């Protein structure tokens, strides 16, 4: 047995790397098509924009909110693309089941993270001013 083998210790799994790899594989499996692009919405009446505070006391919470918002946006995009693939019949029944279970687990984990950091899923829907909100309203979300 070599000295290098004796010094080897298993490292704990890197959860962020696992999520990154899974998202990368999902995006490769679910390429966007021209039919997935929606037209731009008409302008909304001007409303005050919620801004992220730069107060040193809230910077950590605001950073968590921003990161969770981006993760939720990617989760919803992957969900829509997966539903599109299911509707097209591109997936086997086993793949559909596995994809559905994965998307439900990811949604549950997002909800858990929001609760853990004192946020709601609605808090993640950033107002982009004249462009509207970042995420679709909950009442018009695609079927799950």
Backbone as a chain_set.jsonl record, in Angstrom:
{"seq": "XXXXXXXXXXXXXXXXXXXXXXXXXXXXXXXXXXXXXXXXXXXXXXXXXXXXXXXXXXXXXXXXXXXXXXXXXXXXXXXXXXXXXXXXXXXXXXXXXXXXXXXXXXXXXXXXXXXXXXXXXXXXXXXXXXXXXXXXXXXXXXXX", "coords": {"N": [[0.834, -1.168, 0.0], [0.598, 2.177, -0.87], [2.001, 5.26, 0.361], [0.462, 7.483, -0.259], [-2.093, 6.399, -0.538], [-2.606, 5.689, 2.086], [-2.812, 8.161, 3.291], [-5.141, 9.166, 2.272], [-8.326, 10.53, 2.756], [-11.833, 10.392, 2.859], [-13.673, 13.05, 1.422], [-16.199, 15.351, 2.448], [-19.361, 15.534, 0.69], [-19.738, 17.99, -1.84], [-22.236, 20.049, -1.857], [-23.075, 22.324, -3.301], [-21.627, 22.058, -5.666], [-22.768, 19.713, -6.58], [-25.409, 20.544, -7.108], [-24.896, 22.457, -9.067], [-23.769, 20.847, -11.093], [-25.99, 19.185, -11.63], [-27.869, 21.075, -12.546], [-26.534, 21.98, -14.804], [-26.489, 19.626, -16.374], [-29.236, 19.33, -16.701], [-29.911, 21.604, -18.208], [-28.563, 20.992, -20.546], [-29.991, 18.79, -21.394], [-32.462, 19.88, -21.847], [-32.928, 21.761, -24.196], [-33.698, 25.08, -25.248], [-36.403, 26.074, -27.355], [-37.56, 27.928, -30.212], [-40.27, 28.389, -29.854], [-40.497, 28.636, -27.125], [-40.022, 31.199, -26.345], [-41.461, 34.087, -25.084], [-43.584, 36.886, -26.026], [-42.798, 40.347, -25.305], [-44.25, 41.919, -22.493], [-46.91, 44.398, -22.362], [-46.273, 47.802, -21.237], [-46.527, 48.493, -17.718], [-48.442, 50.487, -15.382], [-46.581, 53.007, -13.667], [-45.058, 52.167, -10.633], [-43.935, 52.33, -7.257], [-40.685, 51.054, -6.884], [-39.493, 48.158, -5.303], [-36.571, 48.091, -3.579], [-33.391, 46.575, -2.97], [-32.111, 46.881, 0.196], [-29.167, 48.552, 1.3], [-28.258, 48.539, 3.812], [-26.009, 47.875, 6.407], [-26.923, 46.134, 8.388], [-28.825, 44.53, 7.205], [-27.715, 43.369, 5.004], [-26.828, 40.691, 4.693], [-29.219, 39.17, 4.735], [-30.468, 40.293, 2.509], [-28.717, 39.535, 0.489], [-29.002, 36.758, 0.595], [-31.664, 36.646, -0.177], [-31.474, 37.591, -2.836], [-29.851, 35.567, -4.02], [-31.483, 33.299, -3.635], [-33.622, 34.114, -5.189], [-32.543, 34.041, -7.783], [-31.994, 31.289, -7.968], [-34.607, 30.282, -7.763], [-35.717, 31.366, -10.096], [-34.247, 29.962, -12.07], [-35.094, 27.373, -11.388], [-37.832, 27.501, -12.018], [-37.657, 27.982, -14.766], [-36.449, 25.59, -15.651], [-38.481, 23.843, -14.906], [-40.595, 24.634, -16.588], [-39.48, 24.035, -19.091], [-39.169, 21.287, -18.812], [-41.873, 20.486, -18.615], [-42.677, 21.193, -21.146], [-41.168, 19.374, -22.658], [-42.342, 17.002, -21.759], [-44.952, 17.351, -22.717], [-44.404, 17.24, -25.442], [-43.742, 14.639, -25.695], [-41.154, 13.657, -25.569], [-39.868, 12.263, -23.585], [-39.304, 9.234, -21.739], [-41.584, 7.215, -19.778], [-40.423, 6.586, -17.328], [-38.389, 8.531, -17.195], [-39.999, 10.821, -17.057], [-41.243, 10.446, -14.558], [-39.009, 10.482, -12.84], [-38.025, 13.059, -13.348], [-40.219, 14.611, -12.537], [-40.314, 13.98, -9.772], [-37.837, 14.994, -8.983], [-38.139, 17.745, -9.548], [-40.224, 18.376, -7.772], [-38.969, 17.873, -5.32], [-36.929, 19.798, -5.417], [-38.49, 22.138, -5.386], [-39.624, 21.889, -2.824], [-37.299, 22.063, -1.253], [-36.528, 24.671, -1.853], [-38.649, 26.079, -0.674], [-38.188, 25.352, 2.003], [-35.681, 26.591, 2.422], [-36.438, 29.258, 2.163], [-38.126, 29.553, 4.409], [-36.259, 29.029, 6.404], [-34.66, 31.302, 6.226], [-36.389, 33.32, 6.811], [-38.059, 34.259, 4.766], [-40.588, 34.574, 2.203], [-41.982, 32.832, -0.62], [-43.061, 34.761, -2.24], [-41.532, 36.975, -1.613], [-39.341, 36.593, -3.177], [-39.955, 37.386, -5.693], [-38.888, 39.71, -7.54], [-39.449, 43.144, -8.299], [-39.163, 44.561, -11.387], [-39.54, 47.117, -12.259], [-40.589, 48.961, -15.049], [-40.532, 46.659, -16.589], [-41.961, 44.758, -15.284], [-42.633, 42.063, -12.961], [-40.075, 39.766, -11.911], [-40.612, 36.998, -11.73], [-43.375, 34.925, -12.77], [-46.76, 35.755, -11.729], [-48.175, 33.991, -8.929], [-50.726, 32.989, -9.404], [-50.845, 32.548, -12.121], [-48.958, 30.682, -12.669], [-47.29, 28.033, -14.425], [-48.725, 24.74, -14.833], [-48.131, 22.229, -12.353]], "CA": [[0.0, 0.0, 0.0], [1.431, 3.364, -0.98], [1.82, 6.285, 1.38], [-0.638, 8.348, -0.699], [-3.346, 5.709, -0.239], [-2.799, 5.729, 3.533], [-3.168, 9.538, 3.651], [-6.42, 9.539, 1.648], [-9.513, 10.563, 3.603], [-12.97, 10.831, 2.044], [-14.111, 14.423, 1.67], [-17.669, 15.438, 2.442], [-19.856, 15.927, -0.621], [-19.886, 19.421, -2.091], [-23.64, 20.168, -2.286], [-23.192, 23.349, -4.33], [-21.118, 21.471, -6.905], [-23.769, 18.745, -7.044], [-26.524, 21.303, -7.688], [-24.389, 23.057, -10.297], [-23.667, 19.78, -12.096], [-27.341, 18.757, -11.997], [-28.469, 22.127, -13.358], [-25.846, 21.965, -16.093], [-26.998, 18.491, -17.134], [-30.644, 19.596, -17.042], [-29.944, 22.564, -19.305], [-28.129, 20.309, -21.761], [-31.064, 17.893, -21.81], [-33.672, 20.645, -22.137], [-32.593, 22.959, -24.976], [-34.825, 25.974, -25.538], [-36.804, 26.178, -28.747], [-38.07, 29.255, -30.538], [-41.627, 28.485, -29.319], [-40.446, 28.89, -25.69], [-39.825, 32.624, -26.109], [-42.72, 34.821, -25.012], [-43.459, 38.294, -26.391], [-42.644, 41.291, -24.2], [-45.527, 42.412, -21.989], [-47.085, 45.851, -22.479], [-45.806, 48.48, -20.028], [-47.456, 48.64, -16.61], [-48.372, 51.813, -14.769], [-45.425, 53.15, -12.799], [-45.265, 51.92, -9.216], [-42.648, 52.394, -6.566], [-39.905, 49.834, -7.032], [-38.847, 47.68, -4.084], [-35.131, 47.991, -3.793], [-32.642, 45.877, -1.934], [-31.455, 47.843, 1.074], [-27.731, 48.342, 1.46], [-27.987, 48.722, 5.222], [-25.126, 46.799, 6.871], [-27.632, 45.184, 9.235], [-29.681, 43.651, 6.405], [-27.021, 42.96, 3.777], [-26.785, 39.232, 4.579], [-30.567, 38.712, 4.359], [-30.725, 40.72, 1.134], [-27.908, 38.693, -0.392], [-29.684, 35.454, 0.564], [-32.874, 36.846, -0.986], [-31.072, 37.68, -4.238], [-29.392, 34.252, -4.465], [-32.652, 32.422, -3.721], [-34.408, 34.569, -6.33], [-31.923, 33.497, -8.995], [-32.2, 29.839, -7.968], [-36.026, 30.062, -8.06], [-35.906, 31.659, -11.521], [-33.717, 28.816, -12.815], [-35.967, 26.235, -11.119], [-39.058, 27.657, -12.796], [-37.327, 27.802, -16.184], [-36.264, 24.158, -15.885], [-39.792, 23.207, -14.8], [-41.338, 24.905, -17.828], [-38.867, 23.281, -20.18], [-39.496, 19.879, -18.582], [-43.277, 20.314, -18.994], [-42.709, 21.264, -22.61], [-40.659, 18.092, -23.152], [-43.363, 15.991, -21.464], [-46.04, 17.579, -23.671], [-43.963, 16.802, -26.761], [-43.55, 13.189, -25.685], [-39.731, 13.37, -25.759], [-39.317, 11.53, -22.453], [-39.944, 7.964, -21.389], [-42.387, 7.315, -18.558], [-39.485, 6.579, -16.195], [-37.762, 9.853, -17.159], [-41.006, 11.772, -16.59], [-41.399, 10.241, -13.115], [-37.788, 10.944, -12.178], [-37.981, 14.514, -13.496], [-41.259, 15.16, -11.673], [-39.883, 13.834, -8.378], [-36.727, 15.92, -8.774], [-38.67, 19.113, -9.511], [-40.971, 18.542, -6.517], [-37.982, 17.951, -4.244], [-36.279, 21.101, -5.524], [-39.451, 23.142, -4.914], [-39.697, 21.746, -1.369], [-36.058, 22.588, -0.675], [-36.591, 26.134, -1.97], [-39.572, 26.529, 0.373], [-37.485, 25.183, 3.278], [-34.665, 27.64, 2.525], [-37.133, 30.524, 2.415], [-38.551, 29.543, 5.814], [-35.048, 29.102, 7.222], [-34.121, 32.663, 6.199], [-37.439, 34.285, 7.106], [-38.592, 34.809, 3.522], [-41.665, 33.835, 1.555], [-41.73, 32.707, -2.058], [-43.442, 36.047, -2.84], [-40.407, 37.891, -1.411], [-38.336, 36.339, -4.217], [-40.43, 37.927, -6.967], [-38.409, 41.08, -7.609], [-40.121, 44.065, -9.215], [-38.177, 45.11, -12.317], [-40.034, 48.405, -12.739], [-41.434, 48.904, -16.239], [-40.531, 45.317, -17.176], [-42.836, 43.886, -14.505], [-41.945, 41.26, -11.952], [-39.14, 38.781, -12.458], [-41.279, 35.7, -11.805], [-44.803, 35.077, -13.056], [-47.589, 35.712, -10.528], [-48.475, 32.631, -8.484], [-52.004, 32.529, -9.963], [-50.687, 32.179, -13.529], [-47.829, 29.767, -12.835], [-47.586, 26.829, -15.217], [-49.152, 23.609, -14.015], [-46.993, 21.481, -11.783]], "C": [[0.885, 1.239, 0.0], [1.095, 4.345, 0.132], [0.65, 7.197, 1.023], [-1.987, 7.711, -0.382], [-3.63, 5.748, 1.258], [-3.238, 7.112, 3.99], [-4.535, 9.954, 3.115], [-7.546, 9.457, 2.662], [-10.665, 11.03, 2.74], [-13.372, 12.254, 2.42], [-15.627, 14.466, 1.648], [-18.151, 15.911, 1.07], [-20.027, 17.445, -0.706], [-21.276, 19.634, -2.685], [-23.801, 21.212, -3.384], [-22.698, 22.817, -5.672], [-22.116, 20.473, -7.475], [-24.934, 19.455, -7.723], [-26.105, 21.92, -9.015], [-24.3, 22.022, -11.409], [-25.046, 19.333, -12.569], [-28.02, 19.798, -12.882], [-27.838, 22.156, -14.746], [-26.346, 20.821, -16.972], [-28.436, 18.73, -17.575], [-30.732, 20.566, -18.209], [-29.493, 21.928, -20.619], [-29.216, 19.394, -22.293], [-32.303, 18.637, -22.279], [-33.347, 21.902, -22.943], [-33.854, 23.781, -25.268], [-35.121, 25.955, -27.032], [-37.397, 27.56, -28.978], [-39.484, 29.451, -29.978], [-41.65, 28.781, -27.826], [-40.348, 30.379, -25.36], [-41.177, 33.329, -26.139], [-42.527, 36.259, -25.463], [-43.363, 39.175, -25.142], [-44.014, 41.818, -23.802], [-45.661, 43.916, -22.231], [-46.671, 46.525, -21.171], [-46.91, 48.585, -18.981], [-47.406, 50.071, -16.097], [-47.207, 51.858, -13.783], [-45.832, 52.953, -11.342], [-43.91, 52.053, -8.537], [-41.949, 51.039, -6.627], [-39.327, 49.45, -5.672], [-37.377, 47.509, -4.392], [-34.503, 47.19, -2.66], [-31.908, 46.929, -1.12], [-29.97, 47.523, 1.166], [-27.31, 48.617, 2.891], [-27.097, 47.577, 5.703], [-25.833, 45.746, 7.725], [-28.454, 44.188, 8.427], [-28.981, 43.083, 5.18], [-26.997, 41.437, 3.615], [-28.137, 38.681, 4.124], [-30.875, 39.085, 2.91], [-29.931, 39.905, 0.13], [-28.535, 37.303, -0.513], [-30.923, 35.558, -0.316], [-32.533, 36.881, -2.479], [-30.648, 36.316, -4.779], [-30.575, 33.297, -4.619], [-33.559, 32.823, -4.883], [-33.853, 33.998, -7.627], [-32.125, 31.985, -9.09], [-33.659, 29.525, -8.316], [-36.321, 30.333, -9.535], [-35.42, 30.477, -12.368], [-34.59, 27.583, -12.612], [-37.239, 26.317, -11.948], [-38.8, 27.488, -14.291], [-37.138, 26.321, -16.519], [-37.596, 23.425, -15.827], [-40.611, 23.413, -16.071], [-40.792, 24.099, -18.997], [-39.176, 21.796, -20.04], [-40.939, 19.604, -18.979], [-43.434, 20.345, -20.51], [-42.242, 19.939, -23.219], [-41.666, 16.975, -22.921], [-44.505, 16.114, -22.466], [-45.68, 17.111, -25.076], [-43.784, 15.291, -26.837], [-42.111, 12.775, -25.889], [-39.149, 12.449, -24.69], [-40.04, 10.197, -22.262], [-40.733, 8.17, -20.102], [-41.489, 7.371, -17.324], [-38.805, 7.948, -16.064], [-38.738, 10.912, -16.654], [-41.168, 11.665, -15.08], [-40.202, 10.8, -12.353], [-37.686, 12.468, -12.215], [-39.017, 15.177, -12.589], [-40.87, 15.106, -10.206], [-38.761, 14.822, -8.049], [-37.23, 17.354, -8.666], [-39.474, 19.369, -8.234], [-40.014, 18.667, -5.328], [-37.297, 19.312, -4.247], [-37.208, 22.209, -5.032], [-39.571, 23.089, -3.388], [-38.46, 22.318, -0.687], [-36.02, 24.113, -0.752], [-37.502, 26.705, -0.888], [-38.907, 26.44, 1.743], [-36.436, 26.283, 3.477], [-35.3, 29.002, 2.793], [-37.551, 30.621, 3.877], [-37.337, 29.723, 6.723], [-34.5, 30.528, 7.311], [-35.189, 33.73, 6.388], [-38.017, 34.967, 5.875], [-39.8, 33.994, 3.082], [-41.314, 33.726, 0.082], [-42.081, 34.023, -2.763], [-42.324, 37.077, -2.69], [-39.362, 37.746, -2.521], [-38.721, 36.955, -5.555], [-40.09, 39.409, -7.056], [-39.179, 41.891, -8.645], [-39.056, 44.725, -10.082], [-38.647, 46.42, -12.94], [-40.9, 48.238, -13.967], [-41.466, 47.534, -16.906], [-41.489, 44.373, -16.461], [-42.045, 43.127, -13.465], [-41.08, 40.202, -12.628], [-39.814, 37.437, -12.693], [-42.748, 35.899, -12.134], [-45.605, 35.061, -11.749], [-47.98, 34.279, -10.202], [-49.749, 32.101, -9.118], [-51.884, 32.094, -11.411], [-49.491, 31.281, -13.769], [-48.231, 28.571, -13.676], [-48.007, 25.693, -14.289], [-47.949, 22.859, -13.485], [-47.292, 20.018, -11.721]], "O": [[1.823, 1.333, 0.792], [0.039, 4.262, 0.759], [-0.078, 7.64, 1.911], [-2.925, 8.409, 0.002], [-4.792, 5.832, 1.657], [-3.964, 7.231, 4.977], [-5.033, 11.017, 3.487], [-7.707, 8.446, 3.346], [-10.505, 11.969, 1.96], [-13.404, 12.61, 3.598], [-16.267, 13.709, 0.918], [-17.425, 16.614, 0.366], [-20.42, 18.089, 0.267], [-21.477, 19.425, -3.881], [-24.585, 21.008, -4.31], [-23.3, 23.102, -6.708], [-22.297, 20.387, -8.689], [-25.397, 19.029, -8.781], [-26.871, 21.906, -9.978], [-24.707, 22.286, -12.54], [-25.257, 19.124, -13.764], [-28.675, 19.444, -13.862], [-28.533, 22.337, -15.746], [-26.598, 21.008, -18.162], [-28.814, 18.375, -18.691], [-31.546, 20.371, -19.111], [-29.989, 22.29, -21.686], [-29.355, 19.233, -23.505], [-33.11, 18.087, -23.028], [-33.479, 23.008, -22.42], [-34.931, 23.232, -25.503], [-34.218, 25.836, -27.861], [-37.701, 28.276, -28.024], [-39.857, 30.579, -29.656], [-42.699, 29.141, -27.293], [-40.568, 30.774, -24.216], [-41.942, 33.189, -27.093], [-41.437, 36.811, -25.311], [-43.798, 38.783, -24.06], [-44.841, 42.128, -24.659], [-44.66, 44.628, -22.298], [-46.712, 45.898, -20.112], [-48.083, 48.747, -19.318], [-46.438, 50.788, -16.348], [-46.89, 50.856, -13.142], [-46.831, 53.508, -10.883], [-42.868, 51.904, -9.174], [-42.581, 50.0, -6.438], [-38.749, 50.282, -4.973], [-37.003, 46.852, -5.363], [-35.022, 47.141, -1.545], [-31.179, 47.76, -1.663], [-29.571, 46.36, 1.114], [-26.14, 48.895, 3.157], [-27.401, 46.416, 5.431], [-25.396, 44.596, 7.783], [-28.751, 43.1, 8.92], [-29.608, 42.376, 4.391], [-27.134, 40.943, 2.495], [-28.199, 37.83, 3.237], [-31.467, 38.298, 2.172], [-30.419, 39.614, -0.962], [-28.59, 36.739, -1.606], [-31.2, 34.66, -1.112], [-33.227, 36.267, -3.29], [-31.044, 35.945, -5.884], [-30.667, 32.572, -5.61], [-34.194, 31.965, -5.496], [-34.61, 33.523, -8.473], [-32.395, 31.461, -10.171], [-33.921, 28.598, -9.083], [-37.095, 29.603, -10.154], [-36.119, 30.045, -13.284], [-34.809, 26.822, -13.555], [-37.677, 25.317, -12.517], [-39.626, 26.918, -15.004], [-37.614, 25.851, -17.552], [-37.829, 22.495, -16.598], [-41.243, 22.481, -16.57], [-41.552, 23.547, -19.793], [-39.418, 21.118, -21.038], [-41.212, 18.589, -19.619], [-44.235, 19.601, -21.077], [-42.84, 19.441, -24.173], [-41.835, 16.102, -23.771], [-44.976, 15.112, -23.004], [-46.544, 16.641, -25.817], [-43.686, 14.73, -27.928], [-41.852, 11.657, -26.336], [-38.056, 11.91, -24.867], [-41.221, 10.057, -22.579], [-40.567, 9.181, -19.418], [-41.764, 8.118, -16.385], [-38.661, 8.466, -14.957], [-38.346, 11.806, -15.903], [-41.224, 12.684, -14.391], [-40.359, 11.5, -11.353], [-37.303, 13.093, -11.225], [-38.728, 16.186, -11.946], [-41.071, 16.075, -9.473], [-38.74, 15.412, -6.968], [-36.796, 18.098, -7.787], [-39.41, 20.464, -7.675], [-40.237, 19.482, -4.433], [-37.106, 19.913, -3.19], [-36.765, 23.122, -4.335], [-39.616, 24.131, -2.734], [-38.568, 22.983, 0.343], [-35.539, 24.773, 0.169], [-37.163, 27.705, -0.255], [-39.046, 27.352, 2.558], [-36.316, 26.84, 4.568], [-34.763, 29.803, 3.558], [-37.354, 31.656, 4.513], [-37.386, 30.48, 7.692], [-33.944, 30.92, 8.337], [-34.935, 34.912, 6.156], [-38.421, 36.128, 5.939], [-40.004, 32.867, 3.534], [-40.444, 34.447, -0.408], [-41.465, 34.363, -3.773], [-42.176, 37.957, -3.538], [-38.589, 38.671, -2.774], [-37.889, 37.036, -6.459], [-40.9, 40.262, -6.693], [-39.516, 41.395, -9.72], [-38.148, 45.376, -9.565], [-38.201, 46.789, -14.026], [-41.852, 47.457, -13.948], [-42.354, 47.274, -17.718], [-41.796, 43.298, -16.977], [-40.922, 43.5, -13.126], [-41.328, 39.804, -13.766], [-39.612, 36.809, -13.733], [-43.314, 36.943, -11.808], [-45.19, 34.434, -10.775], [-48.101, 33.447, -11.101], [-49.863, 30.898, -9.354], [-52.73, 31.343, -11.895], [-49.044, 31.118, -14.904], [-49.385, 28.143, -13.644], [-47.679, 25.693, -13.103], [-46.882, 22.857, -14.098], [-46.454, 19.235, -11.272]]}, "num_chains": 1, "name": "protein.A"}
